[in-house]
Amino acid sequence: MLAQLTPIYAERERDGEPTEVTIPCISTTDLFGQGNLIHIRHEGTTYTLRQTRNGKLILTK
């Protein structure tokens, strides 16, 4: 189970006026745990998210 989400606050323009929105922020430590690979299901397609030895993230279909 993922740890509690930490919100990030950002502004988005709505009808020409800035509106504050909350964007969930999930730590890669929470996502990957002890591994370096996860699968993400989006609209019926599975994607692979991999963390490299250099700490970079690579998303592939």
KALIN-V794140 format. One record per residue. N is the residue number from 0. RES is the residue in one letter. OMEGA is omega in degrees with one decimal (* if undefined). NEAR is the number of other C-alpha atoms within 10 Angstrom. D_FIRST is the distance of its C-alpha to the first C-alpha in Angstrom with 1 decimal. Layout:
N:RES:OMEGA:NEAR:D_FIRST + N:RES:OMEGA:NEAR:D_FIRST
//
This chain:
0:M:-179.8:5:0.0 + 1:L:174.6:11:3.8 + 2:A:179.9:10:6.6 + 3:Q:-179.3:11:9.2 + 4:L:174.9:12:11.3 + 5:T:-177.7:12:14.8 + 6:P:172.0:12:17.5 + 7:I:-178.5:10:20.4 + 8:Y:-179.9:12:23.6 + 9:A:176.9:11:26.0 + 10:E:175.8:11:29.2 + 11:R:-179.3:12:29.9 + 12:E:177.1:10:33.3 + 13:R:-178.4:9:33.8 + 14:D:178.0:7:37.3 + 15:G:-179.4:7:38.7 + 16:E:176.6:9:37.0 + 17:P:179.3:11:34.1 + 18:T:179.0:11:31.1 + 19:E:178.3:12:28.1 + 20:V:177.7:13:24.7 + 21:T:-179.9:11:21.2 + 22:I:178.9:12:19.2 + 23:P:178.5:11:15.4 + 24:C:-177.6:12:14.8 + 25:I:179.3:14:11.8 + 26:S:176.7:13:12.5 + 27:T:175.7:12:13.1 + 28:T:177.5:12:11.9 + 29:D:-179.6:13:8.3 + 30:L:-171.9:16:9.1 + 31:F:-175.1:15:11.1 + 32:G:-179.5:12:10.2 + 33:Q:-176.6:8:13.5 + 34:G:178.1:10:14.6 + 35:N:-175.2:16:16.4 + 36:L:172.7:16:15.8 + 37:I:174.8:14:13.5 + 38:H:179.3:13:14.7 + 39:I:179.0:13:14.7 + 40:R:-178.8:9:16.3 + 41:H:177.5:8:18.7 + 42:E:175.8:5:21.6 + 43:G:179.5:7:21.9 + 44:T:177.8:8:21.9 + 45:T:177.2:12:19.5 + 46:Y:176.8:14:19.4 + 47:T:175.9:13:18.6 + 48:L:-176.1:18:17.5 + 49:R:175.9:18:18.8 + 50:Q:-177.7:16:19.2 + 51:T:176.8:11:22.7 + 52:R:179.8:8:24.2 + 53:N:177.9:6:25.6 + 54:G:178.3:10:22.3 + 55:K:179.5:8:23.1 + 56:L:178.4:13:20.8 + 57:I:178.5:11:22.3 + 58:L:179.0:13:21.3 + 59:T:179.9:10:23.3 + 60:K:*:9:23.9
//
